[in-house]
């Protein structure tokens, strides 16, 4: 292909638009501009449109409008930098620009959602109070009640990590034992079939009676919720290992311990991580329920306290932070999976 042919093919590769200066084509730069304008418009609606006459006065309206302006300005700055810089192929900067470009539709939708939320609550007061609050009410919670919120989330994180770690370790060990030994499977499998289908929350009365503290009872419930799927998936992975792997290892003089640790467990790791993901999701649900019923500090306790005082802004703020926390933990687990299972990297994304 000649140089002229290559130059003629560039607009088609960019969707009919020539790159401007650097890495962004013109149509994508227009979408960035539209997203920034929508965030500026959301700030204008928040700051300039008076609140409804029959609505309460929200103290953090000015701060929230300023935050929207900062978000729009950062979006403009990122777009200008991406348009001015041509990153090296397959570099981290190129990956960051591609990720930012892919998120433009979501940024536009989020700006429209925040604007509609603000109009329906603070400006027109169309949604019933106190069940629906404007977005600046969540900002007010984060600025005024952050010590209590931070303490509750730190307590929940400690409880979640402890219970999930105990359940995951016991689940992997039990699953490997069942998949490797028929004798262990003979005794453990019926017990697993009996307690596995039961939701962990059904054990609440027994757990809070049998354990000396509500914290230890909550650890048991979270460990139970996470341990069952990890056990089942680990067992499935070990039992499904190709027997040829064992035969080759035995031919080379491998011991039973080597067969378990170096053959069975690595081959079963994809199944193990599926169980870990399922266990982590179950742990989140049990965590909130357990804290609502027994623990004196945590996300569940905070949600129950906010609902009791009709502080729905606090409740929504806690739910938002909890969603981000859960998503962050799942993302971290995916990073560990991609590092350990490099040959499956990119096959499953979060």
VEXDREN-2710 file (C-alpha; in Angstrom, 1 decimal):
% VEXDREN-2710
k/r/px/py/pz
1/UNK/0.0/0.0/0.0
2/UNK/1.3/3.4/-0.9
3/UNK/1.6/6.5/1.4
4/UNK/-1.4/8.1/-0.4
5/UNK/-3.5/4.9/0.1
6/UNK/-2.6/4.9/3.8
7/UNK/-3.6/8.5/4.2
8/UNK/-6.9/7.9/2.4
9/UNK/-7.7/5.0/4.7
10/UNK/-7.2/6.9/8.0
11/UNK/-10.6/8.7/8.0
12/UNK/-12.4/5.3/7.5
13/UNK/-10.5/3.8/10.4
14/UNK/-11.5/6.6/12.6
15/UNK/-15.2/6.5/11.7
16/UNK/-14.9/9.1/9.0
17/UNK/-13.1/11.7/11.2
18/UNK/-9.5/12.8/11.2
19/UNK/-7.6/12.9/14.4
20/UNK/-7.1/16.4/15.9
21/UNK/-3.5/16.9/16.9
22/UNK/-3.2/13.7/18.9
23/UNK/-5.1/10.6/19.9
24/UNK/-8.8/11.7/19.7
25/UNK/-10.8/11.9/16.4
26/UNK/-13.0/14.9/15.9
27/UNK/-16.3/13.1/16.5
28/UNK/-15.1/11.8/19.8
29/UNK/-13.9/15.2/20.9
30/UNK/-17.4/16.5/20.1
31/UNK/-18.8/13.9/22.4
32/UNK/-16.4/14.9/25.1
33/UNK/-17.5/18.5/24.7
34/UNK/-21.2/17.5/24.9
35/UNK/-20.5/15.6/28.1
36/UNK/-18.7/18.6/29.6
37/UNK/-21.5/20.9/28.6
38/UNK/-24.1/18.7/30.3
39/UNK/-22.1/18.7/33.5
40/UNK/-21.9/22.5/33.4
41/UNK/-25.6/22.5/32.7
42/UNK/-26.2/20.3/35.8
43/UNK/-24.2/22.8/37.8
44/UNK/-26.2/25.7/36.5
45/UNK/-29.5/24.0/37.2
46/UNK/-28.4/23.2/40.8
47/UNK/-27.0/26.7/41.6
48/UNK/-29.3/29.1/39.6
49/UNK/-32.7/27.4/39.7
50/UNK/-34.4/28.2/43.0
51/UNK/-35.6/25.4/45.2
52/UNK/-39.3/24.6/45.4
53/UNK/-41.2/26.9/47.8
54/UNK/-42.6/24.0/49.8
55/UNK/-39.3/22.1/50.0
56/UNK/-36.8/22.3/52.7
57/UNK/-33.6/24.4/52.3
58/UNK/-30.6/22.3/51.4
59/UNK/-27.4/23.6/53.0
60/UNK/-24.9/22.1/50.6
61/UNK/-26.4/23.2/47.3
62/UNK/-23.5/25.6/46.6
63/UNK/-20.8/23.0/47.3
64/UNK/-22.6/20.5/45.1
65/UNK/-22.8/22.9/42.2
66/UNK/-19.1/23.6/42.6
67/UNK/-18.4/19.9/42.6
68/UNK/-20.2/19.6/39.3
69/UNK/-18.2/22.5/37.8
70/UNK/-15.0/20.7/38.9
71/UNK/-16.1/17.5/37.3
72/UNK/-16.9/19.3/34.0
73/UNK/-13.6/21.1/34.1
74/UNK/-11.7/17.8/34.7
75/UNK/-13.5/16.3/31.7
76/UNK/-12.6/19.2/29.5
77/UNK/-8.9/19.0/30.7
78/UNK/-8.8/15.3/30.0
79/UNK/-10.2/15.7/26.5
80/UNK/-7.7/18.5/25.7
81/UNK/-4.8/16.4/26.9
82/UNK/-6.0/13.3/25.1
83/UNK/-6.4/15.4/21.9
84/UNK/-3.0/17.0/22.2
85/UNK/-0.9/13.9/23.1
86/UNK/-0.3/11.0/20.8
87/UNK/0.6/8.1/23.1
88/UNK/2.9/5.2/22.2
89/UNK/1.1/2.1/20.9
90/UNK/0.1/-0.3/23.7
91/UNK/1.2/2.1/26.4
92/UNK/-0.7/2.7/29.6
93/UNK/-1.5/6.2/28.4
94/UNK/-3.1/4.8/25.3
95/UNK/-5.1/2.3/27.5
96/UNK/-6.2/5.2/29.7
97/UNK/-7.4/7.3/26.8
98/UNK/-9.3/4.4/25.3
99/UNK/-10.9/3.7/28.7
100/UNK/-11.9/7.4/29.1
101/UNK/-13.3/7.5/25.5
102/UNK/-15.4/4.4/26.1
103/UNK/-16.9/6.0/29.3
104/UNK/-18.2/9.1/27.5
105/UNK/-21.7/7.7/26.9
106/UNK/-21.9/6.8/30.6
107/UNK/-20.7/10.3/31.6
108/UNK/-23.4/11.8/29.4
109/UNK/-26.1/9.6/30.9
110/UNK/-24.8/10.3/34.5
111/UNK/-25.0/14.1/33.9
112/UNK/-28.5/13.7/32.6
113/UNK/-29.5/11.5/35.5
114/UNK/-28.0/13.9/38.1
115/UNK/-29.9/16.8/36.5
116/UNK/-33.2/15.0/36.4
117/UNK/-32.7/13.9/40.0
118/UNK/-32.1/17.5/41.1
119/UNK/-35.1/18.8/39.2
120/UNK/-37.5/16.2/40.5
121/UNK/-36.5/16.6/44.1
122/UNK/-35.1/20.0/45.1
123/UNK/-36.5/22.1/42.3
124/UNK/-40.0/20.8/41.7
125/UNK/-40.5/18.6/44.8
126/UNK/-42.4/16.0/42.8
127/UNK/-41.1/13.0/44.7
128/UNK/-42.5/12.4/48.2
129/UNK/-40.5/13.4/51.2
130/UNK/-38.6/12.3/53.2
131/UNK/-38.2/9.1/51.1
132/UNK/-36.5/11.0/48.2
133/UNK/-33.7/13.6/48.7
134/UNK/-31.7/15.6/46.2
135/UNK/-28.1/14.7/45.5
136/UNK/-26.7/17.5/47.6
137/UNK/-28.2/15.8/50.6
138/UNK/-25.8/12.9/50.1
139/UNK/-22.9/15.4/49.9
140/UNK/-24.1/16.9/53.2
141/UNK/-23.9/13.4/54.8
142/UNK/-20.4/12.9/53.5
143/UNK/-19.2/16.3/54.7
144/UNK/-21.0/16.3/58.1
145/UNK/-21.4/12.7/59.2
146/UNK/-18.2/11.2/57.7
147/UNK/-16.6/10.2/61.1
148/UNK/-19.5/7.9/61.9
149/UNK/-19.8/6.6/58.4
150/UNK/-16.1/5.9/58.2
151/UNK/-16.2/4.1/61.5
152/UNK/-19.1/1.9/60.4
153/UNK/-17.5/1.0/57.1
154/UNK/-14.2/0.2/58.8
155/UNK/-16.1/-2.1/61.1
156/UNK/-17.9/-3.8/58.2
157/UNK/-14.8/-4.2/56.2
158/UNK/-13.0/-5.9/59.2
159/UNK/-16.0/-8.2/59.7
160/UNK/-16.3/-9.0/56.0
161/UNK/-12.6/-9.7/55.4
162/UNK/-12.5/-12.0/58.5
163/UNK/-15.6/-14.0/57.7
164/UNK/-14.8/-14.2/54.0
165/UNK/-11.2/-15.3/54.6
166/UNK/-12.2/-18.0/57.1
167/UNK/-14.9/-19.3/54.8
168/UNK/-12.7/-19.2/51.7
169/UNK/-9.8/-21.0/53.3
170/UNK/-12.0/-23.7/54.9
171/UNK/-13.9/-24.0/51.6
172/UNK/-10.8/-24.5/49.5
173/UNK/-9.4/-27.1/52.0
174/UNK/-12.7/-28.9/52.2
175/UNK/-13.3/-28.9/48.5
176/UNK/-9.8/-30.3/47.7
177/UNK/-10.3/-33.0/50.4
178/UNK/-13.7/-34.0/49.0
179/UNK/-12.4/-34.0/45.4
180/UNK/-9.3/-36.0/46.2
181/UNK/-10.4/-38.5/48.8
182/UNK/-13.4/-40.7/48.5
183/UNK/-13.4/-41.4/52.2
184/UNK/-13.7/-37.7/53.0
185/UNK/-16.3/-37.3/50.3
186/UNK/-18.3/-40.1/51.8
187/UNK/-18.7/-38.3/55.2
188/UNK/-18.7/-34.7/54.2
189/UNK/-20.8/-34.8/51.0
190/UNK/-24.1/-35.6/52.8
191/UNK/-23.5/-32.8/55.3
192/UNK/-22.8/-30.4/52.5
193/UNK/-26.0/-31.4/50.7
194/UNK/-27.9/-30.9/53.9
195/UNK/-26.7/-27.4/54.9
196/UNK/-25.6/-26.1/51.5
197/UNK/-29.1/-25.2/50.1
198/UNK/-30.1/-23.4/53.3
199/UNK/-29.5/-19.6/53.2
200/UNK/-26.9/-18.5/55.8
201/UNK/-29.5/-16.1/57.3
202/UNK/-31.6/-19.0/58.4
203/UNK/-28.9/-19.8/60.9
204/UNK/-29.2/-16.4/62.6
205/UNK/-31.1/-17.6/65.8
206/UNK/-28.7/-20.5/66.3
207/UNK/-25.6/-18.5/65.6
208/UNK/-26.4/-15.7/68.0
209/UNK/-27.3/-18.3/70.7
210/UNK/-24.2/-20.5/70.2
211/UNK/-21.5/-17.9/69.9
212/UNK/-20.4/-15.7/72.8
213/UNK/-20.5/-12.4/70.9
214/UNK/-22.6/-11.0/68.1
215/UNK/-19.3/-10.3/66.2
216/UNK/-18.2/-13.9/66.3
217/UNK/-21.7/-15.0/65.3
218/UNK/-21.6/-12.7/62.3
219/UNK/-18.2/-14.0/61.3
220/UNK/-19.6/-17.6/61.4
221/UNK/-22.6/-16.5/59.2
222/UNK/-20.3/-14.8/56.6
223/UNK/-17.9/-17.7/56.6
224/UNK/-20.8/-20.1/56.0
225/UNK/-22.2/-18.0/53.2
226/UNK/-18.9/-17.8/51.4
227/UNK/-17.6/-21.3/52.3
228/UNK/-20.3/-23.3/50.7
229/UNK/-19.9/-22.1/47.1
230/UNK/-16.1/-22.2/47.4
231/UNK/-16.3/-25.8/48.6
232/UNK/-18.6/-26.9/45.9
233/UNK/-16.7/-25.2/43.0
234/UNK/-13.3/-26.4/44.4
235/UNK/-14.6/-29.9/44.7
236/UNK/-15.9/-29.7/41.1
237/UNK/-12.6/-28.4/39.8
238/UNK/-10.5/-31.0/41.6
239/UNK/-12.8/-33.9/40.5
240/UNK/-12.7/-32.7/36.9
241/UNK/-8.9/-32.6/36.5
242/UNK/-7.8/-34.8/33.6
243/UNK/-6.5/-38.1/34.9
244/UNK/-3.6/-37.9/32.3
245/UNK/-2.1/-35.1/34.3
246/UNK/-1.8/-37.4/37.4
247/UNK/-0.5/-40.3/35.3
248/UNK/2.3/-38.2/33.8
249/UNK/3.2/-36.8/37.2
250/UNK/3.3/-40.3/38.7
251/UNK/5.5/-41.5/35.9
252/UNK/8.0/-38.8/36.9
253/UNK/7.9/-39.9/40.5
254/UNK/5.5/-37.4/42.0
255/UNK/4.4/-38.0/45.6
256/UNK/0.7/-37.7/46.6
257/UNK/1.4/-34.3/48.2
258/UNK/2.9/-33.1/44.9
259/UNK/-0.1/-34.4/43.0
260/UNK/-2.5/-32.4/45.2
261/UNK/-0.5/-29.2/45.6
262/UNK/1.1/-29.0/42.1
263/UNK/-1.4/-30.7/39.9
264/UNK/-4.9/-30.8/41.3
265/UNK/-5.1/-27.4/42.9
266/UNK/-3.6/-25.4/40.0
267/UNK/-5.8/-27.2/37.5
268/UNK/-8.8/-26.4/39.6
269/UNK/-8.1/-22.7/40.1
270/UNK/-10.6/-21.4/37.5
271/UNK/-13.3/-23.2/39.4
272/UNK/-12.0/-22.0/42.7
273/UNK/-12.2/-18.4/41.6
274/UNK/-15.8/-18.8/40.4
275/UNK/-16.6/-20.0/43.9
276/UNK/-14.7/-17.1/45.4
277/UNK/-16.8/-14.6/43.3
278/UNK/-20.0/-16.3/44.3
279/UNK/-19.0/-16.4/48.0
280/UNK/-18.0/-12.8/48.0
281/UNK/-21.5/-11.8/46.6
282/UNK/-23.2/-14.0/49.3
283/UNK/-21.0/-12.4/52.0
284/UNK/-22.2/-8.9/51.2
285/UNK/-25.9/-9.9/51.7
286/UNK/-25.2/-11.7/54.9
287/UNK/-23.0/-8.9/56.2
288/UNK/-25.8/-6.3/56.2
289/UNK/-28.4/-8.7/57.6
290/UNK/-26.1/-9.8/60.5
291/UNK/-25.2/-6.2/61.4
292/UNK/-28.8/-5.1/61.4
293/UNK/-29.7/-7.8/64.0
294/UNK/-26.7/-8.0/66.3
295/UNK/-23.6/-5.9/65.6
296/UNK/-23.4/-2.5/67.2
297/UNK/-21.3/-0.9/64.5
298/UNK/-21.3/-1.4/60.7
299/UNK/-23.1/-0.6/57.5
300/UNK/-26.2/-2.7/58.5
301/UNK/-26.4/-0.9/61.8
302/UNK/-26.0/2.5/60.1
303/UNK/-28.8/1.7/57.6
304/UNK/-31.1/0.6/60.4
305/UNK/-30.3/3.7/62.4
306/UNK/-30.9/6.0/59.4
307/UNK/-34.2/4.3/58.6
308/UNK/-35.3/4.6/62.2
309/UNK/-34.7/8.4/62.2
310/UNK/-36.1/8.8/58.7
311/UNK/-32.7/10.0/57.6
312/UNK/-33.0/8.7/54.1
313/UNK/-30.2/10.9/52.8
314/UNK/-27.9/9.0/55.2
315/UNK/-29.3/5.7/54.0
316/UNK/-28.7/6.5/50.3
317/UNK/-25.2/7.8/51.1
318/UNK/-24.3/4.6/52.9
319/UNK/-25.8/2.4/50.1
320/UNK/-23.8/4.3/47.5
321/UNK/-20.5/3.9/49.4
322/UNK/-21.3/0.3/50.0
323/UNK/-21.9/-0.3/46.3
324/UNK/-18.5/1.3/45.5
325/UNK/-16.9/-0.8/48.2
326/UNK/-18.3/-4.1/47.0
327/UNK/-17.5/-3.2/43.4
328/UNK/-13.9/-2.4/44.4
329/UNK/-13.5/-5.7/46.3
330/UNK/-14.8/-7.6/43.3
331/UNK/-12.4/-5.7/41.0
332/UNK/-9.5/-6.5/43.3
333/UNK/-10.4/-10.2/43.2
334/UNK/-10.5/-10.0/39.4
335/UNK/-7.0/-8.5/39.5
336/UNK/-5.7/-11.4/41.6
337/UNK/-7.4/-13.8/39.2
338/UNK/-5.8/-12.2/36.2
339/UNK/-2.4/-12.4/37.8
340/UNK/-2.7/-16.1/38.9
341/UNK/-4.6/-17.2/35.7
342/UNK/-2.6/-15.3/33.1
343/UNK/-3.7/-17.6/30.3
344/UNK/-7.4/-16.6/31.0
345/UNK/-6.8/-12.9/31.3
346/UNK/-9.4/-10.9/29.3
347/UNK/-11.8/-13.8/29.0
348/UNK/-13.9/-12.6/31.8
349/UNK/-14.1/-8.9/32.7
350/UNK/-15.6/-6.8/35.4
END
